[in-house]
Every structure is written in structure tokens, then in C-alpha cells.
Amino acid sequence: MTQGNTLDNIRIVLVNTSHPGNIGAVARAMKNMCLSQLYLVAPRKFPHDEATWRAASAGDILDNAVVCETLDEAIADCQLVVGTSARERTVPWPLLDPRHCMQEAYKESVGGHRVALMFGREDRGLTNEELQRCNLHVHIPANPEYSSLNIAMAVQVMAYELRMLQVSGDLDANAMAEWDQPVADAEALERYLVHLEETLYDINFLRPEAPKKLMLRLRRLYQRTRLDEMEVNILRGILTSTQSWVRKVRESESGGGDEGR
Amino acid sequence: MTQGNTLDNIRIVLVNTSHPGNIGAVARAMKNMCLSQLYLVAPRKFPHDEATWRAASAGDILDNAVVCETLDEAIADCQLVVGTSARERTVPWPLLDPRHCMQEAYKESVGGHRVALMFGREDRGLTNEELQRCNLHVHIPANPEYSSLNIAMAVQVMAYELRMLQVSGDLDANAMAEWDQPVADAEALERYLVHLEETLYDINFLRPEAPKKLMLRLRRLYQRTRLDEMEVNILRGILTSTQSWVRKVRESESGGGDEGR
């Protein structure tokens, strides 16, 4: 199964792009995120060395790009058309943030619809007329004091949201889920903590008159860490080594007849 | 109220960046997403016209960038250090996707912690040693057939996730954000790990011929635990006590003239 197949119905449409470097950067971002369909509406310079260089290992996306003269050609067969938009518009349109908008786009593409995501010119985005060709508008909630993202960055954000939806089936929020060692069970942890307390008494770090909270703090530390079995073995090995040094001192003291200590 | 204030505790740390254009693109992505703190560790070319050009209207981010010679300088005062990572590593570390990882980072920064997000070299990312300085690793779930994102794109993805959290305002409680003790910073943790290694040599638990991975496993354990300052003090107190026993043995041996040992 191809990794990108659930995204194959989604195309990126770049309208009147000025800088070929941006086209290359878009291609790379697309391939990184498993998108493959690139449509270029009247690009100023394409093909171009700068595009090829910035695409890095995504040259195949550029090679397969569909170059159109008009926006109509690029979106004609699409069932869902989404345009990127600044927030201020004269005519309000259904406007979503990238997360919710890409959820819509992903659902439709999985259902077999062809989806176009349109990105406008570097300097002034999409015209009102172009925006009115869209079913939905999407807005990246950028800094109001500097809201103009580079076009390839905007594509990266949308493509990332789509990729997250594609992989969400096998994503696990639990950082310990794929650990290389079995997680220690409660009994092993408890034996370690008993061994730790015993050793701390041996080295006179814990004393009957010391604050009761010390051992509690160490317990909290190791409980929250979710020790694995090998870590418990290492930590207990350290305790055993430490105890052997205490024993040497005791033996040399008793061997020397120094009972007073 | 400044829009960017809840993100002011989060710094982007670029390690050994080769291309100044990438530094500029990172600055723009940061300002677009309301991030402001840029740290550059030994950049190859900076300042540079190409950086200024790609930064567009984010020149202030470049002007205020902190240039450091070593990674230590860039992260010393941070309570949470996150590194970007490819999935394949010899020793697994707690690994999150950008969404969950930035939730952690955002919660901690709102709680007053300083957070570093580290990005590596264009050609080979962060070294294992650098990755081992991190509390968490974050991985963008890219196309397995072409997983190498441009560094500015990777910053854009993380910054976008942070900005989405900032504008959504939804925060649930974080275990470490409301801790009863200040979380130890990277420098304090590093001093503890040096002290631990020294002590393990003292007690002959670590030897030159022992497996190299032992210390790495202990480092991983304490890095992921997010030690607080009191815990570091307790753990170092235990090490100091242990060393005093070793010293007693050495002194009694040398005092008894028993060099043969």
C-alpha cells in the first residue's frame, strides 16, 4: 500500500506564483507530507533551476506538476475547493482554521471527492473573485502584527494537518508505549525502594532523626519516572556496589579493634 | 496586552545552521506565529544578507537573536528542553508528535518555565549527544520515503502548533507545571549527571571496560524524570555521602601502607 494514497485526491493549486524558489519549496513540503498533486496556474517562471534546487528530493512532484492557464482548468473537476484567505474580507465566507478545514478536506478525499487547496500570489494572495470560487476559506491564525506567511510555509501547515489525519490511526500520545525495555512492575519498583532506603541508612544519609519526607520525595521521583526493568537492575547494582564499600569500612574498623565508633 | 506574551518563554535554538537563508526563514515563521526568542549556536554565516532577505519583516527577530558558541550556553537556564528527532535511534527517548509535544511545551511556558526547542543541522540534524541533552523528543510524522523537512518548515510546524494553542486558550492541568518545587534547569541536571558518573567510577561500578550504554541509560532515566531542585539536592547529597565512604576505605588502605590491595 502506498503511504500517500488517502491524500491522492487532494491537489495543491498555486495561483500566479512569482518566485520559482517558492514552487520548489512547496513541492518539497508536499512530498514530505505525502501529497503528490501540484497544479500551477500561470506561474511567472516555471520550470526553473531555483525551483528544482529548492525542491531537493521532490523533483518528481515538479516533473508531474500540471501547468494551467486559468484557475478554472485547475479546479474544474474538484468537488471541494478551499481557498487560503486573510481574515478581512468584504463578503464573509465560511471560514475555518487549518485544523477544522483540513478535517473537512480529508474526509471528502477519503470519500472519493477531488479536493483543491488554493494558494494565492506572494504579494497579495487570492483576488476576491478567486476566493468566491471556493466552498470554504481557511485562515491560519497568524500574528495580527505580521500575518503574511511565505506561501510554502502556508502549504506546509495545511499539508502537515492532512498528514496528521492520515497517520492518526497509528499515533500514540503515550511516550512510553514503544519503549525498548519492559516497564518494571510495582513489585520490582517496591523492592528497589526498600533496597534504596536500606542503603541510605547504611551510608548514614538517612538517620532516624532525619526529615521523614526525604524517602517520600525519592519515592515520588521514581514512581513518576516509570522505571523499566533494566533501569531497576542498574540502580540496584549501584546500591549493591555502594553497600560493599560500607562493608569494607566496617570490616577494617572491627578488624582494627576500633569498637568505639 | 502583547499578543506574543504567553510564548515569550519559548526559545527556538538552531544548532550549527549552514545556510543563512534558513535562519531568515525561521525568523519570519517565528514572527508570523508570535514567537520572538531565537538562539543560534555556532551558525556558519550570521549575520548575512540572505538571512535578512528571507526574514522579510522579521528583521527584529534576527537583530535580537542570541548567538552562542555552545549548546550549553543556549539551554543552560531552561527547565524543558525539546529536540527534533528522526524516529530511528539506538536508544529510545520519550518521543511525541508535534501536537502533543507543543501542548507540553505551551503548558510549561505558561506556568513560567523556560522552554528550548532545538533544531539540528540541515544535513544531519542533531547529534546523539545533543539529543541526549533533551527532556523530550519530537518527531514530525513525515513521509517515510522522504522524511527530511527543511529546517524552517520544521520550525513552522512547531510554531503553528504553539500559536493554535495560544489562540484557542484551552489549557488543562499539567503535572509538572504546578509542581511544589522549582524544576531543575539543564545546567543543574548536567552537574548532577557529572557527579553521578564520577561517583560510579569511585565505587568501581563504572569501569573503563564496562558497557558504554550504562551511563546513557542513567542519563535517559533522569532526563525524562524532570527532576526538581530539591530532588537534585537529595540525589547529590547521596552521592557525596557515598564518596565519603570510598574515601574512608582509601585512607585506611593508604594509612595501613597496604599498597598491594
Interface residues (C-beta under 8 A of the other chain):
Chain A: Q3 G4 A25 R28 A29 K31 N32 M33 C34 A56 S57 A58 D97 P98 R99 I140 P141 A142 N143 P144 E145 Y146 S147 S148 L149 N150 A152 M153 Q156 V157 Y160 R163 M164 V167 L171 A173 A175 M176 E178 W179 D180 L200 I203 N204 F205 L214 R217 L218 L221 R224 T225 L227 M230 E231 I234 G237 I238 S241 T242 S244 W245 V246 K248 V249 S252
Chain B: Q3 G4 A25 R28 A29 K31 N32 M33 C34 A56 S57 A58 V91 P92 P94 L95 L96 D97 P98 R99 H100 L136 I140 P141 A142 N143 P144 E145 Y146 S147 S148 L149 N150 A152 M153 Q156 V157 Y160 R163 M164 V167 A175 L200 I203 N204 F205 L214 R217 L218 L221 R224 T225 L227 M230 E231 I234 G237 I238 S241 T242 S244 W245 V246 K248 V249 S252
